[in-house]
Amino acid sequence: MVELLLCILIIGGFFLLRAVLATIVFYQLLPKGDRCLNCDAPTLRTESRFWSITMPGARPSWCYECGWHGLLRSGPLTASSAALTSAKVD
């Protein structure tokens, strides 16, 4: 009985470790910033309670040009064209 419990704990531990390591690796693969992966346009941030709780460093985004939606890591944001034109006028 003890051997069965030990076997279940070891196999379960390896399964949990694999899930944690895969999450860390895939999180590091997410690009930083707010640029779309398909068309390189600025994306809009969307609100998702699930992703805010499970991965606070990631931002759910949606591209209004090509319709892509997914996760990006928090990083530098692209300045809007309206802000750039008003900065040039002043």
N, C-alpha and C positions, 0 to 999 in steps of 0.2 A: 504494500500500500504506500509506503514511504517512497519507494522507487517511482511509482506512478505519479505521485504528487511532485516529486523532484523533476521528473521528465516534463510534466505539464508546465511547471514554472520556467524551466530552461527554454523550452520551445516557445512559450508565450513571451518570455523576455526577449528572445531573438526577433520574434515577430514585431514586438513593440519598438525595439531598437531600429529595425529596418524601416519602419514607418516614420520614426522621428528623423533618421538620417536622410530619407528620401524627401521629406518635407523641407529640411534645411537646404539640400542641394537644389531642389526646384525653386525655392525662394531666391537663392543666389543667382539663378538663371534669369529671373525676371529683370527686365531693363529698368534703369532709373530714369526718372523724368516723366514727361507727359506726352511723348511723341508716339503716334500709332505705329504698330509693328508692320502693318501692311503698306500704308501710303505715306508715312512720316509726317502726317499732319498733327497739329495739337489736338489732344483729346479732352473731353469733358469728364469731370469727376462725377461719379454717381454714388449715391448713398446706399449702403447695404449693411444692415445691422449684423448679419452673419459674418461678413468679412471683417467688420470693425472689431468684433469680439475675438474671432479665431486668429486673424493675422493683422494686428494693428499697424504694422509697418507697410502694408500693401494698400494700394488705392484702386478700387474698382473704377474702370474708365470705359468710355464709349466714344468712338470716332464718328463724328457727324458727316464725314465725307464718304467713307467706305462702309460704315456700319459695323466695324469691328468692335467687340466688347471683350474685356478681360481684365487681368490684374497687372498693375505696374508697381514698382517700388517707389516710395517717396524720393524725390530728387529735385533737380532744378526745373523750374517751370518756364515755359515759353511766354515771352511778353506778347500781349495781344497787339494786333495791328492798330487798333484805335488808340492805345496808349502810346505806341511808337509815333503815330502821326501827330498827336497832341504834344508830345515831347519835342518834336522837330519844329513845331510852330512857335512854341514859347521861347 
